[in-house]
Amino acid sequence: MARVFNFSAGPAMLPQAVIERAQQELLEWNGSGMSVMEMSHRGKEYMSIAEKAEADLREVMNIPANYKVLFLQGGASSQFAMVPMNLLRGAGKADYLLTGDWSKKAIAEAKRYCQVNLAADTSEGNFTRAPAQSELTLSADAAYVHYCPNETIRGVEFPYIPEVGDKPLVADMSSTILSREIDVSRFGIIYAGAQKNIGPAGLTIVIVREDLIGETIAGTPTMFDYKTHADNGSMYNTPTTYSWYVAGLVFEWIKEQGGLGKIAEVNARKADKLYAAIDGSDFYANPVEVSARSWMNVPFTLANAELDAPFLAGAKERGLVTLKGHRSVGGMRASIYNAMPEEGVDALVAFMAEFEKSHA
């Protein structure tokens, strides 16, 4: 078996130790005689898995007691509707920061339910920067403020948490969750698809402050009400049991690495190495303002776009895969989430130098 370095934006690579642990427990978990995939989600065996996963996530993120942690389905895209359904509470307006493709989709969905005020809009610069705090035009009558701290496609990341006064701050952290320590108490809701830094696709984590639960707009489906899931321990219906289990293994792995502080140190080194390789060359370029460059998603272009295909082919030969940029941006994109080992970034940087030398 030869595993590759998978730079996919998601589903992304998992820590090898997690995959090996899941492999060991695939047929039979902890003397139960069953695979986790076969367990009743309400049985004592699976309940112990689910409870430990939540406890470990609370520990690694230092989640305050007045927040519920929900393990849901529907991807982060379902949250684009669930957020306004649960937070509008009679208000007709919400503030959104438009900084890339995913915040744009969130805005389009929110417009089904309320007036959207664009508190920031960086589209004029082709989404290559994060707006400064001083640029934000927040509404006094907005129900909440929504933003995407890390835009996966464009590789733009906020270098700060927006100050929004007494309004709940909602963050789509799909691409940045668990990459470093954050102050959860600064947010009303944090949501994230699992398939980048948490586990397999199919699971969505929602961390929601308790006072924001229980008052939905008229016509909200039962499954789109946070209270439904909070009151039932995320088991109102059958959850994504296996994804939840693997996420729990990832949370354990993070603890074994020394927690999010240590994870952040490695992530910073990986990003620094890759950006240094790009900036130190006239052959490669990154379009994002330096202050807003993502730790997790690094887009870059070659001086001659006709060399994109040979670059990708050569990278694949060396076990460096899924580097093709998003179709709306082009070029390359290296997603270097927690599970990407530093040696994977080293291998990419070495190949980039080799390719430049032979094609410049």
Beta strands, then each sheet from edge to edge (+ up, - down):
strand 1: 5-6
strand 2: 67-72
strand 3: 93-98
strand 4: 115-121
strand 5: 145-147
strand 6: 150-151
strand 7: 156-157
strand 8: 169-172
strand 9: 189-193
strand 10: 204-209
strand 11: 284-285
strand 12: 297-302
strand 13: 320-321
strand 14: 332-335
sheet 1: 1+ 13+
sheet 2: 2+ 10- 9+ 8+ 5+ 3+ 4+
sheet 3: 6+ 7-
sheet 4: 11+ 12- 14+
end
